[in-house]
Amino acid sequence: MPRRPIDITVSDLSGKRALVTGASDGIGLGLATRLAAAGAEVLLPVRNPGKGAAAIATIRQRHRNANVSLRELDLSSLASVAALGEALREEGRPIHILVNNAGVMTPPDRQRTADGFELQFGTNHLGHFALVGHLLPLLRAGRARVTSQLSVAANRNAINWDDLNWERSYHGFRAYSQSKIAFGLFGLELARRSQAKGWGITSNLSHPGVAPTSLLAARPEVGRDQDTNGVRLIRVLSARGIVVGTVQTAQLPALYAATSPDAKSGRFYGPSGLGHMGGPPGEQKLFSRLRSATDAQRVWRVSEELTKVSFPNG
């Protein structure tokens, strides 16, 4: 039986400037397309210019008058993150929507970022932490909505506080979980600090459920030459409409969190179907690993120390 279409309505975003990381394919491309279709000016910061150009072409094929452009960004390099922040601050235009969507998942062997961090922790969390820090004046000027994309993996394992960079022993999935737990704690702490300090930023979290995205597919750049067994199974289930979602439905929680007037700061949005793996987007309870404000403050302090990016006190 074909699955019933699931979608949400996005209000008019004319005059808004949006930035979506990881927008060259998959969920990120879908998000950028929907934001552009609603009238937003959408920036696509990409590591691979060829993939970025293809993404721009895809968006304009669907929406001829879309206002979309590329910027250069490698989240695994703090110098690249700082360069993008400086370039956008020089442009001086407020940012109204930031979707922190990019990520890498479970390289089979431990890899390091340009700054020596374990790749997943450095890219998924520290890179985005630094990006928000560098863009803070523009986000404050736009009274921005910042949506940080997590994963169901943030409901498993824990932060390896004694070995954040997994130098003593590496476990790909546990390191991935850590990166998403830390990232979620950061997003919630951003919401608390924005409220306390009057930054005017709405910060919330989303997760796509389970869907056949590119994260678990063959990715030679992270040392994975073949699709994983997991993504093969997810593709079969998705095609048959069994429990999990599709690439199209997987983008909806972040889209809702980033655009809906009903989406609130400090809240968590994901699929509302069985096991939160698929279905229409809705608010859900925070994963247990995300509930400690003490852990969130610790993540914030450690992230400032590691990235050398400091947020203002007021």
Salt bridges, closest charged atoms under 4 A:
ASP7 OD1 - ARG34 NH1 2.85
ASP25 OD2 - LYS51 NZ 2.86
GLU41 OE1 - ARG17 NE 3.25
GLU41 OE1 - ARG93 NH2 2.62
GLU91 OE1 - ARG17 NH2 2.73
GLU91 OE2 - ARG71 NH2 3.24
GLU189 OE1 - ARG192 NE 3.01
GLU189 OE2 - ARG193 NE 2.85
GLU221 OE2 - ARG219 NE 2.98
ASP227 OD2 - ARG235 NH1 2.68
GLU283 OE2 - ARG267 NH1 3.23
